[in-house]
């Protein structure tokens, strides 16, 4: 008779997360958004038959079987400017209408979502990795090394996030970024990724440092040190596995926060640069159409809010799974 092997901690955690219905619903919604954005080229090329990055000032479309212009002369005020076509609710013909350059808003929304999600997720992963390295080294080493790392983090922490991000964006969007053999051109998506990841490192590194300081005095850590285990082995076998769940909790939460930061920077024209688009740049494009074609602004704003909410619910589910005591400490039994 064979006995079943007990499930490991990670498998047990995944099982608990799978039973968390709000977290699974949020994860499903996020996957749906990601899948829709990845299908942007298919939608633009085979459904809408449009180029979302090319102006269509003289373009036409079909509404109710009739050919109509995408942009019509304005009939308000002095009659200056144009009024884009509004939502037709026809996926093949300007489903959400057009912007002030005659570009398909739905197609741009999907392409912009690809960039917003890529920037948010990539910057979150880079931020958490850098913060984990700094937090673990500072917390475990202590002494002068901890003092140097902590003071550097304090300096970055002292600046308001958006003010620091805007200052860095203005510099890097002018000169680009060069780190040894690595060169990033000014308009690259890696510029906002690097900026957003850098400004949030202290907000993740400091809690991790505090956790490592608490772990450093635990019995099993002291026993490993007393047995003569090298420092690298103690950190790899004892410290990192205990810090990893906290890092995993931070990733979805930081992804949501970084998406909001990217949207704010792009709205201020210091984030994603043309010809690329993001949900923040689309909101900026629709600012002048807020009263005549509000869908241009409302659609990306709604997607930002829903995606950020889904990531926060998912992050809460991951936290409750990997740290069951968090619900008790938060007052939920």
Residue pairs with C-beta under 8 A, 6 or more apart in sequence:
7 15
13 321
13 322
16 321
17 23
17 24
17 317
17 318
17 321
18 24
20 317
20 320
20 321
22 313
22 316
22 317
23 313
23 314
23 316
23 317
23 318
23 320
23 321
24 317
25 313
26 309
26 310
26 311
26 312
26 313
26 314
26 317
27 310
27 314
27 317
29 306
29 310
30 307
30 310
30 311
30 314
33 113
33 117
33 303
33 306
33 307
33 310
34 117
36 110
36 113
37 110
37 111
37 113
37 114
37 117
38 114
39 110
40 107
40 110
40 111
40 113
40 114
43 91
43 106
43 107
43 110
44 50
44 51
44 52
44 104
44 107
44 110
44 111
47 91
47 92
48 91
48 92
48 93
48 94
48 95
48 104
48 106
48 107
49 92
50 56
50 103
50 104
50 107
51 103
52 103
52 104
52 107
52 108
52 111
52 277
53 103
53 108
53 111
53 275
53 277
54 103
55 101
55 102
55 103
56 70
56 71
56 98
56 101
56 102
56 103
57 70
57 71
57 82
57 101
57 102
58 69
58 71
58 102
59 69
59 70
59 71
59 102
60 67
60 68
60 69
60 70
61 67
61 68
61 70
61 85
61 88
61 93
61 94
62 68
62 93
63 85
63 88
63 90
63 93
68 85
69 85
70 84
70 85
70 94
70 98
70 102
71 82
71 83
71 84
71 85
71 98
71 100
71 102
72 82
72 83
72 85
73 79
73 81
73 82
73 83
74 80
74 81
74 82
74 83
75 83
76 292
81 100
82 100
83 292
83 293
84 97
84 98
84 99
84 100
84 102
84 289
84 293
84 296
85 94
85 97
85 98
86 97
86 293
86 295
87 94
87 95
87 96
87 97
87 295
88 94
88 95
88 97
89 95
91 106
94 104
94 105
94 106
95 104
95 105
95 106
96 104
96 105
96 106
96 109
96 295
96 296
96 299
97 105
97 293
97 295
97 296
98 104
98 105
98 293
99 105
99 108
99 282
99 285
99 286
99 289
99 293
99 296
100 285
100 288
100 289
101 285
105 282
105 286
105 295
105 296
105 299
106 299
108 277
108 282
109 279
109 282
109 299
109 300
109 303
111 277
112 277
112 278
112 279
112 281
112 282
112 300
113 279
113 303
115 189
115 272
115 276
115 277
115 278
116 259
116 262
116 263
116 278
116 279
116 280
116 304
117 259
117 307
118 189
119 189
119 192
119 193
119 196
119 258
119 259
119 262
119 272
119 278
120 255
120 256
120 258
120 259
120 262
121 255
121 258
122 193
122 197
123 192
123 193
123 194
123 196
123 197
123 200
123 254
123 258
123 262
124 197
124 250
124 251
124 252
124 254
124 255
124 257
124 258
125 251
126 193
126 194
126 197
127 196
127 197
127 198
127 200
127 201
127 204
127 254
127 258
128 204
128 247
128 250
128 251
128 254
130 197
130 201
130 205
131 201
131 202
131 203
131 204
131 205
131 208
131 247
131 250
132 204
132 205
132 208
132 243
132 247
134 149
134 153
134 201
134 205
134 209
135 204
135 205
135 206
135 207
135 208
135 209
135 211
135 212
135 243
136 208
136 209
136 212
136 235
136 239
136 240
136 243
137 145
137 149
138 145
138 146
138 149
138 150
138 205
138 209
138 212
139 146
139 208
139 209
139 210
139 211
139 212
139 213
139 215
139 216
140 212
140 216
140 231
140 235
140 239
142 213
142 216
146 209
149 205
149 209
150 209
153 201
153 202
153 205
153 206
154 202
156 164
156 198
156 199
156 201
156 202
157 202
157 203
157 206
159 199
161 199
161 200
161 261
162 261
162 264
162 265
164 199
165 195
165 196
165 199
165 261
165 265
165 270
166 265
166 268
166 270
168 195
168 198
168 199
169 191
169 192
169 195
169 265
169 270
169 271
170 270
172 184
172 186
172 191
172 194
172 195
173 186
173 187
173 191
173 270
173 273
174 186
175 186
176 183
176 184
176 185
176 186
176 188
176 191
177 183
177 184
177 190
177 191
177 194
178 184
184 190
184 191
184 194
186 273
187 273
187 274
187 276
189 272
189 276
192 262
192 265
192 266
192 271
192 272
195 265
196 258
196 261
196 262
196 265
197 258
199 261
200 254
200 257
200 258
200 261
204 247
204 250
204 254
207 246
208 243
208 246
208 247
211 242
211 243
211 246
212 239
212 243
215 221
215 238
215 239
215 242
215 243
216 239
220 238
221 234
221 238
221 239
224 233
224 234
224 237
224 238
225 234
229 237
245 322
245 323
246 322
246 323
248 318
248 322
249 315
249 318
249 319
249 322
249 323
250 315
251 315
252 311
252 312
252 314
252 315
252 318
253 311
253 312
253 315
255 311
256 307
256 308
256 309
256 311
256 312
256 315
257 308
259 279
259 304
259 307
259 308
259 311
260 304
260 308
262 271
262 272
262 278
262 280
263 271
263 278
263 279
263 280
263 283
263 300
263 304
264 271
264 280
265 271
265 280
266 272
266 278
266 279
266 280
266 281
266 284
267 280
267 281
267 283
267 284
268 284
269 281
269 284
271 278
271 280
271 281
272 278
272 280
272 281
274 281
279 300
279 301
279 303
279 304
280 300
280 304
282 296
282 297
282 299
282 300
283 297
283 300
283 301
285 296
286 293
286 294
286 295
286 296
286 297
286 300
287 297
289 296
289 297
290 297
319 326
320 326
320 327
327 333
